[in-house]
Amino acid sequence: MVTDYMRAVVLGAVLGMSSLSLIYMIGVAIDTKEPQQPQSNFTVVDKYKGCDVVQWSYSPLAEYKYFLHCKS
């Protein structure tokens, strides 16, 4: 009699965990996000004699550096 009760408890636990796992996996599959575009810390701010003036920023230091990028 005790074995029938334990069998029912174990079967209920297995079915419950299987159902929760299935619901979780379906939820994860539905909640897929689109990939984010990488943010660049380079910005073209001006032109100088046919070259691009590029601003480079490193946000943790809040400083900007500028350089010329000339296409050959």
Secondary structure as UniProt FT lines:
FT   HELIX           2..30
FT   STRAND          42..48
FT   TURN            49..50
FT   STRAND          51..58
FT   TURN            59..62
FT   STRAND          63..69
//
